[in-house]
């Protein structure tokens, strides 16, 4: 089989793996049912989601650093197994009414699986597609965004209906599905054969900056990534409850089932935008440039958040949320190609994995901020959250100015003519 055929099959397997992992973004579908069934508050329930995202980023950083040691196949299978098992075990903790157990199973075990599974296909596919890095890494990451659509609109509602709202059975069956599909797809991932990459690695900063972790460039990229994540993930964790609050004021006669259905529809549509944004902005950045792409993403989102703070119409609210998720996903679509441009494919798994710790911090801060506001200032929670998000995005936009300066690259400066031809050239960083 040809290299071209092999690499597209691997890209599809990586995308399907991401669909399973992206189910975590449908968490807001379960926010209200869990609160009603177990009498937990917003902060307690959203804490499960926050811990899962935190460990996602931490495990992705570790996985990126050890990808060459353990191979994509082993890490992807491990990630899928841990995530599926964590979701299945969370059903046991729901049976025991244990919130702490839920933090451990879905949050820590499942979140660790998310991180190992997430970073592996992104870094692996990037090695197969250096000629289409923005487009194809965007395609693979698109799967993560589409996972919320599949879970929030198809799998979870079907299981909730089939089992009459029994959350224990729903989580057990979801975990089993994820375990089978994710490990199966993970087993297909592998690196390209040595010497068969379609194009050479981009020069970037490979070998040019040993202390990249202390560089201005890395931390600017991390901070900009964080600003885009923390604003968007706060909305992902609460988009269904926020829409239901607006609908309840707009039409008090709506039943709980109608409100839940509307929330699930928003999750589904916005998750499609999240997934498509990863593909669209990833491919768009190939033509417009990574920095300019992030500037458009951040500036337009800041304006959108400002409008959301004063929006009371549920339809306008839903449309704006979809645009936010389009841009949120776009940050994940463009960042892998950005890392490839700057650092090259050799360092990509390690550096991209470390950048995903911005996801950990965003997952801890964003949803918990909204949860605290909803628990303590119910009527003002939405508006204040959106204004804070607009401010964070504006900070990220300002930080992009630092990325406009030329990047440090390794250049070979020939030695003076007086040096004998046999002497090695003088290599200096300029």
N, C-alpha and C positions, 0 to 999 in steps of 0.2 A: 504494500500500500504506500502511496506517495506521501511525502511530508505534508503537502497541502491538504490532502484528505485527512490525515491523522490530526492535524492541528485544529481543524474545524470540529471534529468529533470531540476532542478534548475541551474545546471552548463550550460546546453544548452541554457536556457533562458538568463542567464548572458552573454553568448558568443554572442548571437544575439543582445542583447542590446549594447554590445561593438562594433559590426559591424556598427550599426547606428552612434554611437558617433565617430568612427574612420574615418568617411567621412571627418572630418576636415583635415586629412592628405592629402587629394586630392586637397588642396587649390592651389598648384602650377599649376593645370590644368586651373584655372581661372585667374592666374596672368597676362598673356599676353592679353586675351580677355578684362579684366577689364581695363587694361592700354590703349588699343586701343580704346575702346568704350567711356571711360570717361576722357581720357587724364590725368590720374593720373600717378605719377612716381612709381618706384619700392618700395621705402620706404613707400609711402602712401598706396599702395595696400597690401604690406606684413605686414603693421601695423595692419590690420584687423586680420590676422592670429596670430600675436604676442600677441595682446590683448586677443584673444580667449584662447590661451594657458596660458597666465598669469592668467586669471580668472579661468581657469580649475584647476590649481594648488592651488589657494587660496580657491576655493569652495571645492576642495577635502579635504583640511586640515580641513575646518569647518565641512564638512560632516563626516569625520572620527571621529571627536570629539563628534559629536551629533548622531552618528548612533544608539547607544543604546537607545537614548531618542526618536527618531522619527521612528525607525524600518526601515529595508532595503526596504520594499515595498513602504513606503511613500516617502523616499528619491529617490528611483529609478524612481518612477512615476513623481516626481517633476523635476528630472533631465531631463528625456526624454521630458517632456512637455516644459520646458524652452528652451532646445536645438531646438526642432522642431519649436516652436513659434519664437525663435530668427532668424532662417533661413528664415521662412516665412515673418517676418517683414523686413528682409533685402531686400526683393524684393520691398517693398514699398519705402525704402530708395534709392534703385537703380532707381526707377521711378522718385524720387525727385532729383536725382543726388547729394545726400547728403553723402559725405564721413564720416562726423561726425556721421550721423545717422547709417551708416554701422558699425562704431566702437561701437556704443551703442548696436545695435541689434545683429549682428553676433558676435561681440567681447565680450561685457559684458554680455548680456542676454544669448546668446548661449554658451559662455565660462563657465558661472556659471552652466548652465545645464550640460555641459560636465563634470565638476568636480564632481557634485553630483551624476551623473550617473556612472562615472568611478570608483570611490572608493567603491561604494556600492556592486556590484557583486564580486569584488575581495575579500573584507573583509568577505562577507557572505559565499562564496564558500569555503574560507579557514577554516571556522568553520565546514563545512560538510566533508572536506577532510584532516584532519590532518595526515592521513596515506599516502596521495599522494600530499602533499602540493605544491611541486615544479612543478610537472606535471600538476595538475589541475588548479592552479592559472595561470600557463603559458598558458593553453588552453583557459581560459576565456579571458586573456589579448591578446591572439592571435587574438581574434575577432576585437580588436581595430585596429590592423595592417591590417587585411583583409578588414576593412571598406573602406580604401583608394582604394583598388583594385575594389571593387564593385562600388564605386562612380566614380572613375577616368576612368574606362574602360567600365563600363556598364551603370549606371544610367545617369551620366552627359552627355556623348556623345550621348546617345539615345535621351535625352531631347533637347540637342543642335541641333540635326538633325531635330527632330520633330517640333521644334519651330523656325527653321532657325536662330539659334544663339541669340535668344531673352533671354538675361540673367535674365530679370525680371520674365518671366514665368518659367524659369529653376529653379531659387531659390525658387519661390513660391511652385512649385510642389515637389521639393526635401524636403522642410520643412514639407509639408503635409505627405509625406511618412515616414519621420523620426518621426514625432509626433505620428502617428498611431502605427508604429511598436515598437518604443522605450517604449512608455507608456504601451503597451500591454505586452511586455516582462518584464518590471519592476514590473508589478502587480503580477507576479508569484514568485518573490523573497521573501524569509522568512528565519529566523534563524532555526536551527535544534531544535527539542523539547528538553526541559531541561532534562539532564541526558542521552541523546541518542547519544552523540558524540561517534564515533567508538573507539577513543583512547583518553587518557588524554592529557591535554595540555603539551607541552614541557616545561621543567623547566626554561630554559633561564634566563631572568632577571625579571620575573614577581614578583613584590613585593620587589625586591632587590635593586632597585635604584629609589627612588622617584623623584629625580631631573634629569631624563633622558634627558631633553631638554638642560641641561648644560653639558652633559657628552661628553667626547672626542669621545666615540664610535659613538654617534648619528651624530656628526658633520663630522666625517670622512666618515660615510656612505652617508650623505647628499652631501658632496663635491665630492666624487667619482661618485655618481649618477648624479650630476650636470655636471661634466666633460664629461660623456658619452652622456648626453642629449644635451648639447649646441652644440657639434660638429655635432651630427646627425641631429638635428632639423634644423640647418642652411641649410643642404643639402635637407631635405624634402621640405622646403619652396621654393627651387629654382632649384630642379633637372630637371624639364621640361625646363625652360629657359636656364639653363646651357648646357643641351644636344642640344637644338636647336641652340645655338651659335656655338657649335662645328660642327654640321651638316651643318650649313650655310657656314662655312669656308671650310669644306670638300667637299661640293657639292653646289655651289651657285645657281644651277638651280632648287633646290628643292622648291616646292611651300609652301605657308604658311600652307595650309591644310596638306601637307605631314609632315611638321615640327611639327605641333600640334599633329598629329597622333602618330608620333614617341615619343613625349613627354608623351602622354597619355599611350603609351605602357610601357615606362620606369616606370611611376608611378604605373602601374598595377603590373608589375613584381617585382619591389622593395618593393611594399606594401605586396606582398605575402611573400617575404623574411623577411620583418618586422614582419608579423604575425607568420610565421613558426619559426623565431628566438626566439620569446617569448616562444613558446612551446618547441623547441629544447634545448635552453640554460636553461630554467626553469627545465626541466627534467634532463638535463646533470648535473646541479648543485647539484641534489640529490645524485649523485654518486661521483662527483669530489670535491665537497665542494664549498661554495659560494665565498669565497675569491679567490681561485684559478680560478674559473670561470670568475670573474671580471678581474683578471689579464690577462687572455688570451684574453678576449674581448677588453680590452683597448690597450694592446700591439699590437695585430694584426691590430686593427683599425688605430693606430698611423702610422704603416708602410704603410697601405693602403692609408691614406691621403697623406703621403709623395709621393707616386707614382702618385696619382691623380693630384698633383700640376704640374707635368710635362707630363701629358698624353694629347695627341691631337687626338688620335684615338677614335671616338665615341663609337665603340663597346667595346674596352677595358674600356673606361670610364663607360659605362653602367654596365659591369660586376663588376667593383670595387664598384660602387654605391650600387649595390645589396648586396654585402658583407657587406658594411658599415651598411645598413639597417638591415641585419641579426643580426649584433652585437648590433646595437641600440635597436632593439626589445628585444634582449637577456637581456639587462640591466633591462628592465621592467619585463621580465619573471622571472629573478632570485631574484630581490629585495624583492617581497612579502614574498618569502620563507626565505630569509635572515632575515627579520624582525621577522618572526615567530620563527626562530631558536634562535634569541638573546633575544627577548622580550616576546614571547609567544602569544597565540591567544587572550588573554584578552586585551592586550594593542595594538594588531596589527592594528585595524582600526584607532586609534588616531595617533600612531607613523608613520604608512605608509602614512596616510593623510598628516602629517606634512612634511614627506620626499618629497612628491609631490610638495612642494613649490620650490624644485629644478627645476621642470618642468616649473614653472612660470618664474623663472629667466632665464632659458635656452631659453624659448620661446621669451622672450623680447630681449635677447642679440644676439642669433645666427642668426635668419633671418634678423634682422636690420643691423647687421654687413655686411652681404652679400649684402643687398639692398643698403647700403651706398656705398659700393665698386662698385657695378654695375652702380649706378647713377653718380659716380664721376671718376671711373677708369675702364671703361667698359672692356678694353682688358686684364687687369691684375686681374680683380675681382676674377675669378675662382681660379687661382694659389695661390694668396695671402690668400684667404679664406681657402684653403686646408692646407696650411702651418700653419696658425694660429690654425686650428682644430687639426693638428698633435701635436702641442705644448700643447694644452689644454689636450689632451688625455694622453700625456706623464706625465703631472702633476698628473692626476688621477691615473696613474700607480704607481707613486712614493708614493702617499698617501695610497695605499693598504698595504704598509709595516707596517703601524700603526695598521692594523687590525689583524696582525699575533700574537699580544700579547694575552695572555689568557683573556677571558671575565670575568667580575665580576659576580659571581653567589651567590645565597643564600645557605649556608650550615648550617646544624644543628649540633652543636658541643655538645655532651653529657656533662652533668655536672659531676664534680668529684664524685668519689664513696662515699665520705663523706656526700654528700647531700642526705637527705632522699628521698626515692623513690617517695614520693608524690609531691616533688618540681618540678617545671617546668624546662625544659632544658634551658641551656644558648644558645640563638640564636645570633650569631654574623656574620657580613659580613666579609668574608675572600677572 
